[in-house]
Amino acid sequence: MAMWVLWLLLAVGAASGNVWSSDSEETGEGITIGIVGAGLGGASSAYFLRQALPNATIVVFEKDTIGGRIRSVDFSDVKNIETGGSTWHSSHQQMNELCEALGIKVTNPLKRTDGSTSGPYGVWNGRDIVFKQSASDVGMVLSMIWRYGLSPLYSQRLVDEVSDKLEEVYSLLSNSHPWTSHEDLLRQLHLYDTSQQDLRSLLRNNGFNAAFMDEIVEGIIRSNYGQPLSGTNALAGLLAMKSGADELYAAKNGNVCIVEELLRQSQVDIMNETRVVSIHRTNRENASQSVILKYDKLGAENTAHFDAVVMAAPADLADIDIFDSRHVRYQTNPNHYVITHVTLVLCNGLSPHYFRLLKSESDPSLLLTMEEDVAVFSSLGLYKKLHSQAVYKILSRELLTEELLDKMFINKTDVMRHTWHAYPELKQLQSYPPLKIDEYIYYPSGFERVLPLMEGVVLSARNVVNMLLGDVKEIKRIKEEEEQRAPVPSDEEQEESEEQDEAKSEERLKEEKGSEEGDNWYEYISNIVTESFEDEQAAEGQKKKEVKQEAKPEPAEETWLSSFFTSKDVKPEAPKQEEKQEPPEDKAEDTWLSSLFSSPDPEPAPSSEPEVKGTGAESETGSWSWFG
């Protein structure tokens, strides 16, 4: 087949690379990593991280469905029609080897049962089919040269030149040399200047035929990216032109099974139906788990701390507040992405009246379109024939109404729609999104602005894993230092700790002294009682009997002694010797002794004199400190 089949795809290719390998002895023990998004980027990141860090804790957050912008659906009797990321090119090593490692079977979704990959195609300007492929190869080549001259041949040389340069990226990955910025990578690959040029300007400056640019190249860019040729950067545009219908692959059971298998083999924790609200890098220096992630699960907001976070979802679409350590918010703009409407139609064929087809002409299997106001769709292709009916797949920037579909197709019987943010705007950018939003916050999705294909998603995932592995040593060092150094407590914490230590020490001292301490106290108190009674007998003489009869010292002695030894909560305070004074004449014995050794909630003893209390200190735990 002639090379023109290159431009006849409906879906977008994807990137390549080698399956992960690492000689590092690091296992990731104790490392915690969060991944936002369970699409191809998030699943690839999880897979490569698990291979490199088998013992790390990896958590994936997904607010919608597994697969992200990859979506495989069943329509009518056709299984696994891709309405998101559709195909990759056979030259893409990474996707091919990844599927082989995962045990996923691949197929060419455009190949017919007879082995052919496409029927006749044409270019539609919204009114007429301005170019249609000839039935024979020779006739096609002659018609192409007649209309477009040698421009198709020259364009193939440009495509091959860019593709050869891009293949150097695999050497960087296999050597575990991450690029630290997209601009850096493009300069290393000698592709930065190409990325800064407008594709139409590049082709015009190289002498390309105007009709070739407006019809063929424009049709390819509209079909692949949903964007006009003018304004599209030359690098992305030339890579889209590489895809050929006979060289396209997709997973046999749907591309979403690639994402599912990546996550399954990664053995990660998946938080389904969980919306990440914010990602914040703390300003604490030399602190592990310094990335704070807040998320909403079933209406309840939660917080998780990670050593690193991979922001695998496109920040422009995720509606997540991302802050660096200076509390500066990462700026996003959802308008940077192009909305694509995918419409599947079950019908009996194209309307000859609408497309101005002759009855003798067979329906084209693919229609590319020009950038005209009346061209209401970007591309239209026959997906599969089903006996007397057929399934068509249409890509458009606007929603196609039922009324319009009735005009375009014969006997339309079923319709399925899917709307998604397919690609970022592919304008020339002097500066690309960062690979690191801040330390330990990685952003692989920005690579879409460089290589807006499934290929680029996987390549960028591998690159940020290389970057993260380079930071693991620093993360481990911080963790080891945290374990080695004791945390510096606040003044309040220090005081509380000292009191607790003192209480524990006094508790142990009390236990060691045991009953011996109780015996010493009993002897001391007995001596005080004896001296008190002798003094009173000498001073009062004849009053002694009256005082004894009124005060009844023996029962009182038994009472306060029993109070001392039976009370469990209050222990006596010993008076300071220098404060010892003569007891008052009236019930002095009961007043100062009972005030010293009163049981809990004692009945107050009536006295006209103030109570004289001991000054012995008692700690908060009740341990005695008189003999300290």
C-alpha positions, 0 to 999 in steps of 0.5 A, a space after each residue: 500500500 502507498 504511504 498515504 494510508 499513514 494519515 488515515 487513522 481515526 485514533 491517536 497513537 501512543 509512545 514507547 519505551 522499555 519495561 522497567 528495570 532497576 539494579 538498586 537495592 532500595 526496596 522502599 520500606 517505610 516510604 509512602 507515595 500517593 498517586 492522583 488519577 487512575 488513568 494510564 498515567 497513574 497506573 503506569 506510575 504505580 506499575 513502575 514504582 512497584 517494580 522499583 520499590 517493592 515494599 513501598 506503600 502506594 495509594 491511588 486516588 480516583 474520583 471517577 472510573 478506572 481508565 481516566 480518558 481511556 474508555 472502552 464501550 460495547 455498542 450494538 453487537 460490537 465489543 470494546 469500541 474505543 471512545 477515548 485513547 484509541 491506538 498506538 503505532 507499531 513502532 512504539 516500544 514501550 506500549 508494545 513491551 508493556 502489553 507483552 509484560 502484562 500478558 495483554 493481547 493486541 490487535 489492529 482494530 481497523 483490519 478487516 476479515 480479509 486482511 485489508 486495513 482500509 477502504 477508499 477514503 476521501 476529503 470533505 469540505 462540508 459541501 463536497 468530497 474534494 478528493 477521493 482515493 482511487 480503487 487501485 494503488 497505481 491510480 491512487 498514486 497518480 491521483 495524489 501526484 496530480 493533485 498534490 505534487 511531491 509534497 507527500 514524499 517531502 512530508 514523509 522525510 520530515 516525519 522520519 527525521 523527527 521520529 528518529 530524533 525522538 527515539 533517543 528518549 529511550 536511551 535516557 530512560 534505560 539509563 535512568 537519566 531523568 530529564 528535569 524539564 520538558 525544555 531540557 528534553 527537547 533540547 537534548 533531542 534537538 527538537 526544541 526548535 521544531 516545537 517552537 514552529 507553527 506546522 503550517 509555517 514549517 510546511 509552507 517554508 519548505 515549499 509544500 503544496 497548499 492543497 496538500 496542507 489544507 486537505 490532507 495535513 489539516 484533515 489529519 490534525 483535525 482527526 487526531 487532535 480536534 484542532 486546526 492546522 494553523 497554530 499547532 506546533 510542528 512537533 506534535 503535528 509531524 508525529 501525528 502524521 506518522 501513524 499509518 492504518 496498517 501499523 496501529 495497535 489496540 488491546 484486543 479486550 479494550 484499552 481499559 484492560 491495560 490500565 486495570 492490569 497495570 493497577 492489579 499487578 502494582 498491588 496498590 491501595 485504590 481509593 475509588 470514588 474519592 475526590 482529592 481536594 488539595 495537595 500541599 507541601 509543608 514548609 517544615 524543613 527536613 521532615 518526612 511525609 511532608 506532602 499533605 493530601 486532603 480528599 473527600 470520600 462520600 462527603 467526608 473530608 480526610 487528610 493523608 500524609 505522604 513522602 511523595 505525591 504523583 499528580 498523574 491527572 491533568 491539573 487543568 481538569 482535576 479541580 485540585 488546589 495545589 500549593 507549594 511550601 510557600 503557599 503559592 497556588 499552582 495556576 491551572 486553566 481548563 480551557 487549555 483542553 479541547 473538548 471532543 464529542 464521540 458519536 457512534 451510529 448504527 445505520 444502513 450507510 451514508 446518505 448519498 444526498 447529504 454527501 453528494 455521492 453517486 449511486 455507483 460509488 461505494 461509501 468511503 470508509 473514512 472522511 477527513 475534513 477541512 477547516 471550514 465552518 460548514 464542516 460540522 465534524 472532524 472525521 467520520 469512519 466506518 468502524 465495522 459492518 454488521 450484515 445489512 447495517 454498519 457502525 460509524 464513529 464520528 469525532 466532532 468539536 460540537 455535539 451532533 444533533 439527532 436531526 443532523 444525524 438523520 440527514 447524514 445516515 440512512 435508517 439510523 437505529 441507534 446512537 451512543 455518545 461520549 464527550 471528553 477532554 481529549 487533548 491540550 491546546 498544541 500551540 507553541 510554548 516557550 515554557 512547559 508545565 513543570 515536572 515538579 510542582 514542588 519538592 516531592 510533588 511530581 507532575 507527569 501530565 504536563 508532558 501532554 503539551 509536548 507529546 499528546 499521545 498515549 505514548 507520551 503519557 507512559 514515557 512521562 510516567 517512567 521519567 517521574 519515577 526515575 526522578 522520585 527514585 533519585 529523591 528516595 535517598 533524601 527521603 530515607 535520610 530524613 526518616 533516619 535522622 528523625 528516628 535518631 534525634 529526640 523531638 524538642 518539646 515545648 516548655 509545657 511539654 517539658 514541665 509535664 514530662 518532668 512532673 510525670 518523671 518525678 511522680 514515677 520516682 516517688 511512686 517507686 520510692 514509696 513502694 520500696 519503703 513499704 510498711 517500714 515507712 508506716 512504722 516510722 511514722 507511728 513511732 514519731 507520732 506516739 512520741 509527740 502524743 506522750 510529750 503533749 500529755 506530760 506537759 499538760 499534767 504539769 501545767 494544769 494540775 487539778 484540771 487534768 481530770 476535768 480535761 480528761 473527762 471532758 475531752 476524753 483523750 483516750 477515745 480521741 487518741 484512738 480516733 485520730 490514730 485510727 483516722 490516720 491509719 484507715 484513711 486511704 486518700 489523705 496522709 498527715 502533714 508533719 509540722 515544722 519544728 520551729 513553728 511548734 507552739 504551746 497548745 491552747 488551753 481549750 481543746 488544744 489537743 483536739 484542735 492542732 492534732 486533729 487539724 494535722 491528721 484529719 481524715 477526708 472531709 473532717 468535722 471542724 473542731 470549734 476553737 477560738 484560736 487559728 489552726 496551726 498547720 504543718 508545712 510538709 510538702 505533698 506532691 501531686 501523686 500523694 508521695 511524701 517529701 518530708 525526708 527528701 
